[in-house]
Amino acid sequence: MHSVVCIKQVPDSAQIRVHPVTNTIMRQGVPAIINPYDLFALEEALRLKDRFGGKVTVITMGPPQAEVALRKALSFGADDAILVTDKSFAGADTLATSYALAATIRQIAKESPVDMVFTGKQTIDGDTAQVGPGIAKRMDLQLLTYVSRIVSVDQDKREIVVERRAEGGVQVLKTSLPCLITMLEGSNQMRFGTMPDMFRAARYEMKFWDKTAAGIEDVTKIGLKGSPTVVNKVFTPSPRSEKAEMIAVEGGSPADVAVALLAKMAARFPLVEKELAKRA
């Protein structure tokens, strides 16, 4: 079982600031971390390795300093790591990023066939949730998004059964391998790295792939040239001027509070009252 996990090094969102004049994100002095959602993907790939054997390859596209994120992934138990880095990749949006990562995974598959590709459901810096599906589309892989649990994997039949979180509840899906899975948050808990894995991660000879090694066939589809997305402005939301309204309820029982709250909502939002009445 060979799993490839796509991770991204992102700025810690808890410490991001927006420049008051230029309205751009100020990255100076902001620590970089592995995208938290990608850790759920990495842990799930490691669990499959524990059950079925095989190996886990971690890849990321980014600047040379993203090597720190890959070594962190190796310390958790990943077997191989590849940093796809080239000045040509600078300024890539989700379209260009998915193209570059798909080409990289194809190159990896030439040496060792890939059974599953894992990503987090999205990244905390972009929040688009587009890169995973973009890779699946470019590689013609079965796509399973917002997966909360892998129920079973049948290596002989090349099938996988998962539980997927949907708006109306939970869906149970079965599909064939190879596939791409985007993992939902809370689906597992990241393990602690062992001392041997930490030493191995520190000694690991990192693989750096430029656009040639990554198998990029069309340079117009990477970096700024391959990125049609344009961000006009980044800004912090304005604080709300409305203050919380206190509702006094006689009696104070939960039923009295609920009735008073519903009456207040119905007076302010007539459409909500109609919708509630329709559902009732």
DOMAR-558081 format. One line per 4 residues: number of its first residue (from 1); for each residue x, y, z of N, C-alpha, C, O. Coordinates in steps of 0.2 Angstrom, whole numbers, padded with zeros to 4 digits, always signed. Example, Ala and Ser with C-alpha at 12.3 -4.5 7.8 and 13.67 -1.06 7.14 Angstrom:
1 = +0066/-0028/+0039/+0062/-0022/+0039/+0066/-0016/+0039/+0071/-0017/+0042  +0064/-0011/+0035/+0068/-0005/+0036/+0064/+0000/+0039/+0067/+0006/+0040
# end
This chain:
1 = +0004/-0006/+0000/+0000/+0000/+0000/+0004/+0006/+0000/+0008/+0008/+0005  +0004/+0010/-0005/+0008/+0016/-0006/+0003/+0022/-0006/-0001/+0023/-0010  +0004/+0026/-0001/+0000/+0032/+0000/+0005/+0038/-0001/+0010/+0039/+0002  +0002/+0043/-0005/+0005/+0050/-0006/+0001/+0055/-0002/-0005/+0056/-0003
5 = +0004/+0059/+0002/+0001/+0064/+0006/+0003/+0071/+0004/+0009/+0072/+0004  -0001/+0075/+0002/+0001/+0082/+0000/+0000/+0086/+0006/-0006/+0087/+0009  +0005/+0090/+0008/+0004/+0094/+0014/+0007/+0101/+0012/+0009/+0102/+0006  +0005/+0106/+0016/+0007/+0113/+0014/+0009/+0116/+0020/+0007/+0116/+0026
9 = +0015/+0120/+0020/+0017/+0124/+0025/+0014/+0131/+0025/+0014/+0135/+0020  +0010/+0133/+0030/+0006/+0139/+0030/+0008/+0143/+0036/+0011/+0141/+0041  +0007/+0150/+0036/+0008/+0154/+0042/+0003/+0153/+0047/-0003/+0151/+0046  +0005/+0153/+0053/+0000/+0152/+0059/-0005/+0157/+0059/-0004/+0163/+0060
13 = -0011/+0155/+0058/-0017/+0160/+0057/-0018/+0164/+0063/-0021/+0169/+0063  -0016/+0161/+0069/-0018/+0164/+0075/-0013/+0171/+0076/-0015/+0175/+0080  -0008/+0171/+0072/-0003/+0177/+0073/-0003/+0181/+0066/+0002/+0185/+0065  -0007/+0180/+0061/-0007/+0184/+0055/-0010/+0191/+0056/-0015/+0192/+0060
17 = -0007/+0196/+0053/-0009/+0203/+0054/-0010/+0205/+0047/-0006/+0203/+0042  -0014/+0210/+0046/-0015/+0213/+0039/-0013/+0220/+0040/-0014/+0224/+0044  -0008/+0222/+0035/-0005/+0229/+0035/-0011/+0234/+0034/-0015/+0234/+0030  -0011/+0239/+0039/-0016/+0244/+0039/-0017/+0249/+0033/-0022/+0252/+0031
21 = -0011/+0249/+0029/-0011/+0254/+0023/-0012/+0250/+0017/-0016/+0252/+0012  -0008/+0245/+0016/-0008/+0241/+0009/-0013/+0235/+0009/-0015/+0233/+0004  -0016/+0234/+0015/-0021/+0228/+0016/-0019/+0222/+0013/-0022/+0218/+0011  -0012/+0220/+0014/-0009/+0214/+0012/-0007/+0210/+0019/-0006/+0213/+0024
25 = -0007/+0204/+0018/-0005/+0200/+0024/+0002/+0201/+0026/+0007/+0201/+0021  +0004/+0202/+0032/+0011/+0203/+0035/+0013/+0197/+0037/+0011/+0194/+0042  +0018/+0194/+0033/+0020/+0187/+0035/+0027/+0187/+0039/+0029/+0182/+0042  +0030/+0193/+0039/+0036/+0194/+0043/+0035/+0193/+0050/+0030/+0195/+0054
29 = +0039/+0188/+0053/+0039/+0186/+0060/+0033/+0182/+0062/+0032/+0180/+0068  +0029/+0179/+0057/+0024/+0175/+0058/+0027/+0167/+0057/+0029/+0166/+0052  +0026/+0163/+0063/+0029/+0156/+0062/+0025/+0152/+0057/+0019/+0153/+0056  +0028/+0148/+0054/+0025/+0143/+0049/+0024/+0136/+0052/+0028/+0134/+0056
33 = +0018/+0134/+0050/+0016/+0127/+0053/+0014/+0123/+0047/+0013/+0125/+0042  +0013/+0116/+0048/+0010/+0112/+0044/+0002/+0113/+0044/-0001/+0114/+0049  -0001/+0114/+0038/-0008/+0115/+0038/-0011/+0110/+0043/-0011/+0104/+0041  -0015/+0112/+0048/-0018/+0108/+0052/-0022/+0102/+0049/-0022/+0097/+0052
37 = -0026/+0104/+0044/-0030/+0099/+0041/-0026/+0093/+0037/-0029/+0088/+0037  -0020/+0095/+0035/-0016/+0090/+0032/-0013/+0085/+0037/-0012/+0079/+0035  -0013/+0087/+0043/-0011/+0082/+0048/-0016/+0076/+0049/-0014/+0070/+0050  -0022/+0077/+0048/-0027/+0072/+0048/-0026/+0067/+0042/-0027/+0061/+0043
41 = -0024/+0070/+0037/-0023/+0066/+0031/-0017/+0062/+0032/-0017/+0056/+0030  -0012/+0065/+0035/-0005/+0061/+0036/-0006/+0055/+0041/-0004/+0050/+0040  -0010/+0057/+0046/-0011/+0052/+0051/-0015/+0046/+0048/-0014/+0040/+0050  -0020/+0047/+0044/-0024/+0042/+0041/-0020/+0038/+0036/-0021/+0031/+0036
45 = -0015/+0041/+0033/-0011/+0037/+0028/-0006/+0033/+0033/-0005/+0027/+0031  -0004/+0035/+0038/+0001/+0031/+0043/-0003/+0025/+0046/+0000/+0020/+0047  -0010/+0026/+0047/-0014/+0021/+0050/-0014/+0015/+0045/-0014/+0009/+0046  -0015/+0017/+0038/-0016/+0012/+0033/-0009/+0008/+0033/-0009/+0002/+0031
49 = -0004/+0012/+0033/+0003/+0009/+0033/+0004/+0004/+0039/+0006/-0002/+0038  +0001/+0006/+0045/+0002/+0001/+0051/-0002/-0005/+0049/+0000/-0011/+0052  -0008/-0005/+0046/-0012/-0011/+0045/-0010/-0015/+0039/-0010/-0021/+0039  -0008/-0012/+0034/-0007/-0016/+0027/+0000/-0016/+0025/+0002/-0019/+0020
53 = +0005/-0012/+0029/+0012/-0011/+0027/+0012/-0006/+0021/+0008/-0002/+0020  +0018/-0006/+0017/+0019/-0002/+0012/+0023/+0004/+0014/+0027/+0004/+0019  +0021/+0010/+0011/+0025/+0016/+0013/+0021/+0022/+0012/+0016/+0022/+0008  +0023/+0028/+0015/+0020/+0034/+0015/+0025/+0039/+0012/+0030/+0040/+0015
57 = +0023/+0043/+0007/+0027/+0048/+0004/+0024/+0054/+0005/+0018/+0055/+0003  +0027/+0059/+0007/+0025/+0066/+0009/+0028/+0071/+0004/+0034/+0071/+0003  +0023/+0075/+0001/+0026/+0080/-0004/+0023/+0087/-0002/+0017/+0087/+0000  +0027/+0092/-0004/+0024/+0099/-0004/+0027/+0103/-0009/+0033/+0102/-0011
61 = +0024/+0108/-0011/+0026/+0113/-0016/+0027/+0119/-0012/+0022/+0122/-0010  +0033/+0122/-0013/+0034/+0128/-0009/+0041/+0130/-0009/+0045/+0127/-0013  +0043/+0136/-0005/+0050/+0138/-0005/+0055/+0133/-0001/+0052/+0129/+0002  +0061/+0134/-0002/+0066/+0129/+0002/+0064/+0129/+0009/+0066/+0123/+0012
65 = +0062/+0134/+0012/+0060/+0133/+0020/+0055/+0129/+0021/+0054/+0127/+0027  +0051/+0126/+0016/+0046/+0121/+0018/+0049/+0115/+0019/+0045/+0110/+0021  +0055/+0114/+0019/+0059/+0108/+0021/+0057/+0106/+0028/+0057/+0100/+0030  +0056/+0111/+0032/+0055/+0110/+0039/+0048/+0106/+0040/+0048/+0102/+0044
69 = +0043/+0108/+0036/+0037/+0104/+0037/+0038/+0097/+0035/+0035/+0093/+0038  +0042/+0096/+0030/+0043/+0089/+0027/+0046/+0085/+0033/+0045/+0079/+0034  +0051/+0088/+0036/+0055/+0084/+0041/+0050/+0083/+0047/+0051/+0077/+0050  +0046/+0087/+0048/+0041/+0086/+0054/+0037/+0080/+0052/+0035/+0076/+0056
73 = +0035/+0080/+0046/+0030/+0074/+0044/+0034/+0067/+0044/+0032/+0062/+0046  +0041/+0068/+0042/+0045/+0062/+0043/+0046/+0059/+0050/+0046/+0053/+0052  +0046/+0064/+0055/+0047/+0063/+0062/+0040/+0059/+0064/+0041/+0055/+0069  +0035/+0060/+0061/+0029/+0056/+0063/+0028/+0049/+0060/+0025/+0045/+0063
77 = +0033/+0048/+0055/+0033/+0041/+0053/+0033/+0040/+0045/+0033/+0034/+0043  +0032/+0046/+0042/+0032/+0045/+0034/+0039/+0042/+0032/+0044/+0043/+0035  +0039/+0039/+0026/+0045/+0036/+0024/+0049/+0040/+0019/+0055/+0040/+0020  +0046/+0044/+0015/+0050/+0048/+0010/+0046/+0055/+0010/+0041/+0056/+0012
81 = +0050/+0060/+0008/+0048/+0066/+0007/+0051/+0070/+0001/+0057/+0069/+0000  +0047/+0074/-0003/+0049/+0077/-0009/+0047/+0084/-0008/+0041/+0086/-0007  +0052/+0089/-0009/+0050/+0096/-0009/+0050/+0098/-0016/+0056/+0098/-0019  +0045/+0100/-0019/+0044/+0103/-0026/+0045/+0110/-0026/+0041/+0114/-0024
85 = +0051/+0112/-0028/+0053/+0119/-0027/+0056/+0122/-0033/+0061/+0119/-0035  +0054/+0128/-0036/+0057/+0131/-0042/+0054/+0138/-0042/+0048/+0139/-0040  +0058/+0142/-0044/+0056/+0149/-0045/+0050/+0150/-0050/+0046/+0154/-0049  +0049/+0145/-0054/+0044/+0145/-0059/+0037/+0144/-0056/+0032/+0145/-0059
89 = +0037/+0141/-0050/+0031/+0139/-0046/+0028/+0145/-0042/+0023/+0145/-0040  +0032/+0151/-0042/+0030/+0156/-0037/+0024/+0159/-0040/+0023/+0160/-0046  +0019/+0161/-0035/+0013/+0165/-0037/+0008/+0160/-0039/+0003/+0162/-0042  +0008/+0153/-0038/+0004/+0149/-0041/-0003/+0149/-0037/-0003/+0149/-0031
93 = -0009/+0149/-0041/-0015/+0148/-0037/-0017/+0141/-0037/-0013/+0136/-0038  -0023/+0139/-0035/-0025/+0132/-0034/-0025/+0128/-0041/-0023/+0122/-0041  -0026/+0132/-0047/-0026/+0128/-0053/-0019/+0126/-0055/-0018/+0120/-0057  -0014/+0131/-0054/-0007/+0129/-0056/-0004/+0125/-0050/+0000/+0120/-0052
97 = -0006/+0125/-0044/-0004/+0121/-0039/-0006/+0113/-0040/-0002/+0109/-0040  -0012/+0112/-0042/-0015/+0106/-0043/-0011/+0103/-0049/-0010/+0097/-0050  -0010/+0107/-0054/-0006/+0104/-0060/+0001/+0102/-0058/+0003/+0096/-0061  +0004/+0106/-0054/+0011/+0104/-0053/+0011/+0098/-0048/+0016/+0093/-0049
101 = +0007/+0097/-0043/+0007/+0092/-0039/+0005/+0085/-0042/+0007/+0080/-0041  +0000/+0086/-0047/-0002/+0080/-0051/+0004/+0077/-0055/+0005/+0071/-0055  +0007/+0082/-0058/+0013/+0080/-0062/+0018/+0076/-0057/+0021/+0071/-0059  +0019/+0079/-0051/+0024/+0076/-0047/+0022/+0069/-0045/+0026/+0064/-0044
105 = +0015/+0068/-0043/+0013/+0061/-0041/+0014/+0056/-0047/+0015/+0051/-0046  +0013/+0059/-0053/+0014/+0054/-0059/+0021/+0052/-0059/+0022/+0046/-0060  +0026/+0056/-0058/+0033/+0054/-0057/+0034/+0049/-0052/+0038/+0045/-0053  +0031/+0050/-0046/+0032/+0046/-0041/+0029/+0039/-0042/+0032/+0034/-0041
109 = +0024/+0039/-0046/+0020/+0033/-0048/+0024/+0029/-0053/+0024/+0022/-0053  +0029/+0032/-0056/+0033/+0028/-0061/+0038/+0023/-0057/+0040/+0018/-0060  +0040/+0026/-0051/+0045/+0021/-0047/+0041/+0017/-0043/+0043/+0011/-0042  +0035/+0019/-0040/+0031/+0015/-0036/+0024/+0017/-0037/+0022/+0022/-0035
113 = +0020/+0012/-0039/+0013/+0014/-0040/+0009/+0016/-0034/+0010/+0014/-0029  +0005/+0021/-0035/+0002/+0025/-0030/-0005/+0022/-0029/-0009/+0022/-0034  -0007/+0020/-0023/-0014/+0017/-0022/-0019/+0023/-0019/-0024/+0023/-0021  -0016/+0027/-0015/-0020/+0033/-0013/-0017/+0039/-0012/-0011/+0039/-0011
117 = -0020/+0045/-0013/-0017/+0051/-0012/-0022/+0055/-0007/-0028/+0055/-0007  -0018/+0057/-0002/-0022/+0061/+0004/-0021/+0068/+0004/-0015/+0070/+0002  -0026/+0072/+0005/-0025/+0079/+0007/-0029/+0081/+0012/-0034/+0077/+0014  -0028/+0087/+0016/-0033/+0089/+0020/-0039/+0092/+0016/-0039/+0093/+0010
121 = -0044/+0093/+0020/-0050/+0096/+0016/-0049/+0103/+0013/-0052/+0104/+0008  -0045/+0107/+0016/-0043/+0113/+0014/-0037/+0116/+0018/-0034/+0112/+0022  -0035/+0122/+0016/-0029/+0125/+0019/-0032/+0131/+0023/-0037/+0134/+0021  -0028/+0133/+0029/-0031/+0138/+0033/-0029/+0145/+0030/-0032/+0150/+0032
125 = -0024/+0145/+0025/-0023/+0152/+0022/-0027/+0153/+0016/-0028/+0159/+0014  -0029/+0148/+0012/-0033/+0149/+0006/-0040/+0147/+0007/-0045/+0151/+0004  -0042/+0142/+0011/-0049/+0140/+0012/-0053/+0138/+0006/-0059/+0139/+0006  -0050/+0136/+0000/-0053/+0135/-0006/-0056/+0128/-0006/-0061/+0127/-0010
129 = -0052/+0123/-0004/-0053/+0116/-0004/-0053/+0114/-0012/-0057/+0110/-0013  -0049/+0117/-0016/-0049/+0116/-0023/-0043/+0111/-0025/-0044/+0108/-0030  -0038/+0111/-0021/-0032/+0108/-0024/-0033/+0100/-0024/-0031/+0097/-0029  -0036/+0097/-0019/-0037/+0090/-0019/-0041/+0088/-0025/-0039/+0084/-0029
133 = -0047/+0091/-0026/-0051/+0089/-0031/-0048/+0090/-0038/-0049/+0087/-0043  -0044/+0096/-0038/-0040/+0097/-0044/-0035/+0092/-0046/-0034/+0090/-0052  -0032/+0089/-0041/-0027/+0084/-0043/-0031/+0078/-0045/-0028/+0074/-0050  -0036/+0076/-0042/-0040/+0070/-0044/-0043/+0071/-0051/-0042/+0066/-0055
137 = -0045/+0077/-0053/-0047/+0078/-0060/-0042/+0077/-0065/-0043/+0074/-0070  -0036/+0080/-0063/-0030/+0079/-0068/-0027/+0072/-0069/-0025/+0071/-0074  -0028/+0068/-0063/-0025/+0062/-0063/-0031/+0056/-0065/-0029/+0050/-0065  -0037/+0059/-0066/-0042/+0054/-0067/-0043/+0049/-0061/-0044/+0043/-0062
141 = -0043/+0051/-0055/-0043/+0047/-0049/-0050/+0048/-0046/-0054/+0053/-0047  -0053/+0042/-0043/-0059/+0043/-0039/-0058/+0048/-0034/-0053/+0047/-0030  -0063/+0052/-0033/-0063/+0057/-0028/-0067/+0056/-0022/-0073/+0055/-0023  -0065/+0056/-0016/-0069/+0056/-0010/-0067/+0062/-0005/-0062/+0062/-0003
145 = -0072/+0066/-0005/-0070/+0072/-0001/-0074/+0072/+0006/-0079/+0068/+0007  -0071/+0076/+0011/-0074/+0077/+0017/-0075/+0070/+0021/-0080/+0068/+0024  -0070/+0066/+0020/-0070/+0059/+0023/-0069/+0059/+0030/-0064/+0062/+0033  -0074/+0056/+0034/-0073/+0056/+0042/-0070/+0050/+0044/-0067/+0049/+0050
149 = -0071/+0044/+0040/-0068/+0038/+0042/-0067/+0033/+0037/-0072/+0033/+0032  -0062/+0029/+0037/-0061/+0024/+0032/-0063/+0018/+0035/-0061/+0015/+0040  -0069/+0015/+0032/-0072/+0009/+0035/-0068/+0003/+0034/-0067/-0001/+0038  -0066/+0002/+0027/-0063/-0004/+0025/-0059/-0003/+0019/-0061/+0001/+0015
153 = -0053/-0007/+0018/-0050/-0007/+0012/-0048/-0014/+0010/-0046/-0018/+0014  -0050/-0016/+0004/-0049/-0023/+0001/-0044/-0022/-0004/-0045/-0020/-0010  -0038/-0025/-0003/-0033/-0024/-0007/-0033/-0029/-0013/-0031/-0027/-0019  -0036/-0035/-0012/-0037/-0040/-0017/-0042/-0037/-0023/-0041/-0038/-0029
157 = -0048/-0034/-0020/-0053/-0032/-0025/-0051/-0024/-0027/-0055/-0022/-0031  -0046/-0021/-0024/-0045/-0014/-0025/-0051/-0010/-0024/-0052/-0006/-0028  -0054/-0011/-0018/-0059/-0007/-0016/-0059/-0003/-0009/-0055/-0006/-0005  -0062/+0002/-0008/-0062/+0006/-0002/-0069/+0008/+0000/-0073/+0010/-0005
161 = -0070/+0008/+0006/-0077/+0010/+0009/-0075/+0015/+0014/-0071/+0014/+0019  -0079/+0021/+0013/-0078/+0027/+0018/-0084/+0030/+0020/-0089/+0029/+0017  -0084/+0033/+0025/-0089/+0037/+0028/-0088/+0045/+0026/-0082/+0047/+0028  -0092/+0048/+0023/-0091/+0055/+0021/-0097/+0059/+0024/-0103/+0058/+0024
165 = -0094/+0065/+0027/-0099/+0070/+0030/-0102/+0074/+0025/-0099/+0077/+0021  -0109/+0074/+0025/-0113/+0077/+0020/-0118/+0082/+0024/-0118/+0081/+0030  -0121/+0087/+0020/-0125/+0091/+0023/-0131/+0088/+0027/-0133/+0090/+0032  -0134/+0083/+0024/-0139/+0079/+0027/-0138/+0074/+0032/-0142/+0070/+0034
169 = -0131/+0073/+0033/-0129/+0067/+0037/-0123/+0064/+0035/-0118/+0068/+0033  -0122/+0057/+0035/-0116/+0054/+0034/-0118/+0049/+0028/-0123/+0045/+0028  -0113/+0049/+0023/-0114/+0045/+0017/-0109/+0039/+0017/-0103/+0041/+0019  -0111/+0033/+0016/-0106/+0028/+0015/-0105/+0026/+0008/-0110/+0025/+0004
173 = -0099/+0027/+0006/-0097/+0026/-0001/-0092/+0021/-0002/-0087/+0020/+0002  -0093/+0017/-0008/-0088/+0012/-0010/-0085/+0014/-0017/-0089/+0016/-0021  -0079/+0014/-0018/-0076/+0015/-0024/-0069/+0011/-0025/-0067/+0007/-0021  -0067/+0012/-0031/-0061/+0008/-0033/-0054/+0012/-0032/-0055/+0018/-0031
177 = -0049/+0008/-0031/-0042/+0011/-0030/-0039/+0012/-0037/-0041/+0007/-0042  -0035/+0016/-0039/-0033/+0022/-0034/-0038/+0027/-0033/-0042/+0028/-0038  -0037/+0031/-0028/-0042/+0036/-0027/-0038/+0042/-0023/-0033/+0041/-0020  -0042/+0048/-0023/-0039/+0053/-0019/-0044/+0055/-0013/-0050/+0055/-0014
181 = -0042/+0056/-0007/-0046/+0057/-0001/-0044/+0063/+0002/-0038/+0065/+0003  -0049/+0068/+0003/-0048/+0074/+0007/-0051/+0072/+0014/-0057/+0071/+0015  -0047/+0073/+0019/-0049/+0071/+0026/-0052/+0077/+0030/-0050/+0082/+0029  -0057/+0075/+0034/-0061/+0080/+0038/-0057/+0081/+0044/-0054/+0076/+0047
185 = -0058/+0087/+0047/-0055/+0088/+0054/-0058/+0084/+0059/-0064/+0082/+0058  -0055/+0082/+0064/-0058/+0078/+0070/-0058/+0070/+0068/-0061/+0066/+0072  -0056/+0068/+0062/-0057/+0061/+0060/-0052/+0057/+0064/-0053/+0051/+0064  -0047/+0059/+0066/-0042/+0055/+0070/-0038/+0060/+0074/-0039/+0066/+0075
189 = -0033/+0057/+0078/-0028/+0062/+0082/-0021/+0060/+0080/-0019/+0054/+0080  -0017/+0065/+0078/-0010/+0064/+0076/-0006/+0061/+0081/-0006/+0063/+0087  -0003/+0056/+0079/+0002/+0053/+0084/+0008/+0057/+0086/+0009/+0062/+0083  +0011/+0055/+0091/+0017/+0058/+0093/+0023/+0054/+0089/+0023/+0048/+0088
193 = +0028/+0058/+0087/+0034/+0055/+0084/+0038/+0051/+0089/+0039/+0053/+0094  +0041/+0046/+0086/+0045/+0042/+0091/+0052/+0044/+0090/+0054/+0048/+0085  +0056/+0043/+0095/+0063/+0045/+0095/+0067/+0043/+0089/+0071/+0046/+0085  +0066/+0036/+0087/+0070/+0034/+0081/+0068/+0038/+0074/+0072/+0039/+0070
197 = +0061/+0039/+0074/+0059/+0043/+0068/+0061/+0050/+0068/+0063/+0053/+0063  +0062/+0053/+0074/+0065/+0060/+0074/+0072/+0060/+0072/+0074/+0064/+0068  +0076/+0055/+0074/+0083/+0055/+0072/+0083/+0054/+0064/+0087/+0056/+0061  +0079/+0049/+0062/+0079/+0048/+0055/+0077/+0054/+0051/+0080/+0055/+0045
201 = +0072/+0058/+0053/+0070/+0064/+0050/+0075/+0069/+0050/+0076/+0073/+0045  +0079/+0069/+0055/+0085/+0074/+0055/+0090/+0072/+0050/+0094/+0077/+0048  +0092/+0066/+0049/+0097/+0063/+0045/+0095/+0062/+0038/+0099/+0061/+0033  +0088/+0063/+0037/+0085/+0061/+0030/+0088/+0066/+0025/+0088/+0072/+0026
205 = +0090/+0063/+0019/+0093/+0067/+0014/+0087/+0070/+0009/+0084/+0066/+0005  +0085/+0076/+0010/+0079/+0078/+0007/+0079/+0078/+0000/+0085/+0080/-0003  +0074/+0076/-0004/+0074/+0076/-0011/+0071/+0083/-0013/+0065/+0085/-0011  +0074/+0087/-0017/+0072/+0093/-0020/+0071/+0092/-0028/+0075/+0090/-0031
209 = +0065/+0093/-0030/+0063/+0092/-0037/+0061/+0099/-0040/+0057/+0103/-0037  +0065/+0101/-0045/+0063/+0107/-0049/+0057/+0105/-0054/+0055/+0099/-0054  +0056/+0110/-0058/+0050/+0108/-0063/+0052/+0103/-0068/+0047/+0099/-0070  +0058/+0102/-0069/+0060/+0096/-0074/+0059/+0089/-0070/+0057/+0085/-0073
213 = +0062/+0089/-0064/+0061/+0083/-0060/+0054/+0081/-0059/+0052/+0075/-0058  +0050/+0086/-0058/+0043/+0085/-0056/+0039/+0083/-0063/+0033/+0081/-0062  +0042/+0083/-0068/+0039/+0081/-0074/+0034/+0086/-0077/+0029/+0084/-0080  +0035/+0093/-0076/+0031/+0098/-0079/+0032/+0098/-0087/+0037/+0099/-0089
217 = +0027/+0097/-0090/+0027/+0097/-0098/+0025/+0104/-0101/+0028/+0105/-0106  +0021/+0107/-0097/+0019/+0114/-0100/+0020/+0119/-0095/+0017/+0120/-0090  +0026/+0123/-0096/+0027/+0128/-0091/+0022/+0134/-0090/+0023/+0138/-0086  +0018/+0135/-0095/+0013/+0140/-0095/+0007/+0138/-0090/+0003/+0142/-0089
221 = +0007/+0132/-0088/+0002/+0130/-0083/+0004/+0130/-0076/+0001/+0128/-0071  +0010/+0133/-0074/+0013/+0134/-0067/+0014/+0141/-0066/+0015/+0145/-0070  +0015/+0142/-0059/+0017/+0149/-0057/+0011/+0154/-0059/+0006/+0153/-0060  +0014/+0160/-0060/+0009/+0166/-0062/+0006/+0165/-0069/+0000/+0167/-0070
225 = +0010/+0162/-0073/+0007/+0161/-0080/+0001/+0156/-0080/-0003/+0157/-0084  +0001/+0152/-0076/-0004/+0147/-0076/-0009/+0148/-0070/-0014/+0144/-0069  -0009/+0154/-0068/-0014/+0156/-0062/-0019/+0162/-0064/-0017/+0168/-0064  -0025/+0160/-0066/-0030/+0165/-0068/-0033/+0169/-0062/-0036/+0174/-0063
229 = -0032/+0166/-0056/-0035/+0170/-0050/-0031/+0176/-0049/-0025/+0176/-0049  -0035/+0181/-0047/-0032/+0188/-0046/-0035/+0190/-0039/-0041/+0191/-0039  -0031/+0192/-0034/-0034/+0194/-0028/-0033/+0202/-0028/-0027/+0204/-0028  -0038/+0205/-0028/-0038/+0213/-0028/-0037/+0216/-0021/-0033/+0221/-0021
233 = -0039/+0212/-0016/-0039/+0216/-0009/-0039/+0210/-0004/-0043/+0206/-0004  -0035/+0211/+0002/-0036/+0207/+0008/-0037/+0212/+0013/-0034/+0217/+0014  -0042/+0210/+0017/-0044/+0215/+0023/-0047/+0211/+0029/-0049/+0206/+0028  -0046/+0214/+0035/-0049/+0211/+0041/-0057/+0214/+0041/-0058/+0219/+0040
237 = -0061/+0209/+0043/-0068/+0211/+0044/-0069/+0217/+0049/-0065/+0217/+0054  -0074/+0221/+0048/-0075/+0227/+0052/-0079/+0224/+0058/-0083/+0220/+0058  -0077/+0226/+0064/-0081/+0224/+0070/-0088/+0226/+0070/-0090/+0232/+0067  -0092/+0222/+0072/-0099/+0223/+0072/-0101/+0229/+0077/-0099/+0229/+0083
241 = -0105/+0233/+0075/-0107/+0239/+0079/-0113/+0237/+0084/-0114/+0240/+0089  -0117/+0232/+0082/-0123/+0230/+0086/-0121/+0227/+0092/-0116/+0223/+0092  -0124/+0228/+0097/-0123/+0225/+0104/-0128/+0220/+0105/-0133/+0220/+0103  -0126/+0215/+0110/-0131/+0210/+0111/-0137/+0213/+0115/-0136/+0217/+0119
245 = -0142/+0210/+0113/-0149/+0212/+0116/-0151/+0208/+0122/-0151/+0201/+0121  -0152/+0210/+0128/-0155/+0206/+0133/-0162/+0206/+0133/-0166/+0210/+0132  -0164/+0199/+0134/-0172/+0198/+0134/-0173/+0196/+0141/-0171/+0191/+0143  -0178/+0200/+0144/-0180/+0198/+0151/-0186/+0193/+0150/-0191/+0195/+0147
249 = -0186/+0188/+0154/-0191/+0183/+0154/-0194/+0181/+0161/-0190/+0180/+0165  -0200/+0182/+0162/-0203/+0180/+0168/-0204/+0173/+0169/-0205/+0169/+0164  -0202/+0170/+0175/-0202/+0163/+0176/-0195/+0160/+0175/-0192/+0157/+0180  -0192/+0161/+0170/-0185/+0159/+0169/-0184/+0152/+0167/-0178/+0150/+0167
253 = -0189/+0148/+0166/-0189/+0141/+0164/-0186/+0140/+0157/-0187/+0145/+0153  -0183/+0135/+0155/-0181/+0134/+0148/-0186/+0135/+0143/-0185/+0138/+0138  -0192/+0133/+0145/-0198/+0133/+0140/-0200/+0141/+0139/-0201/+0143/+0133  -0200/+0145/+0145/-0201/+0152/+0144/-0196/+0155/+0140/-0198/+0160/+0136
257 = -0190/+0154/+0141/-0184/+0157/+0137/-0185/+0155/+0130/-0184/+0160/+0126  -0186/+0149/+0128/-0187/+0147/+0121/-0193/+0151/+0118/-0192/+0153/+0112  -0199/+0151/+0121/-0204/+0155/+0118/-0203/+0162/+0117/-0205/+0165/+0112  -0200/+0165/+0122/-0198/+0172/+0121/-0193/+0173/+0116/-0194/+0178/+0112
261 = -0188/+0169/+0115/-0183/+0170/+0110/-0186/+0169/+0103/-0185/+0172/+0098  -0191/+0164/+0102/-0194/+0163/+0096/-0199/+0168/+0094/-0199/+0170/+0088  -0202/+0171/+0099/-0206/+0177/+0098/-0202/+0183/+0095/-0204/+0187/+0091  -0196/+0184/+0098/-0192/+0189/+0096/-0189/+0188/+0089/-0189/+0193/+0085
265 = -0187/+0182/+0088/-0185/+0181/+0081/-0190/+0182/+0076/-0189/+0184/+0070  -0197/+0179/+0077/-0202/+0180/+0073/-0204/+0187/+0071/-0206/+0189/+0066  -0203/+0192/+0076/-0205/+0199/+0075/-0199/+0202/+0071/-0201/+0206/+0067  -0193/+0200/+0072/-0188/+0203/+0068/-0187/+0200/+0061/-0185/+0203/+0056
269 = -0188/+0193/+0061/-0187/+0190/+0054/-0193/+0186/+0052/-0194/+0180/+0054  -0198/+0189/+0049/-0204/+0186/+0047/-0203/+0180/+0043/-0207/+0175/+0044  -0198/+0180/+0039/-0197/+0174/+0034/-0195/+0168/+0038/-0197/+0162/+0037  -0192/+0169/+0044/-0190/+0163/+0048/-0196/+0160/+0051/-0196/+0154/+0052
273 = -0200/+0164/+0053/-0207/+0162/+0056/-0211/+0158/+0051/-0213/+0152/+0053  -0211/+0160/+0045/-0215/+0156/+0040/-0211/+0149/+0039/-0215/+0144/+0038  -0205/+0149/+0039/-0201/+0143/+0037/-0202/+0138/+0043/-0203/+0132/+0042  -0202/+0141/+0049/-0203/+0136/+0055/-0210/+0134/+0055/-0211/+0128/+0056
277 = -0215/+0138/+0053/-0221/+0135/+0053/-0222/+0130/+0048/-0226/+0125/+0049  -0219/+0131/+0042/-0220/+0126/+0036/-0217/+0120/+0039/-0220/+0114/+0037  -0211/+0120/+0042/-0208/+0113/+0044/-0212/+0110/+0050/-0212/+0104/+0050  -0215/+0114/+0054/-0219/+0111/+0059/-0225/+0108/+0057/-0229/+0105/+0060
# end
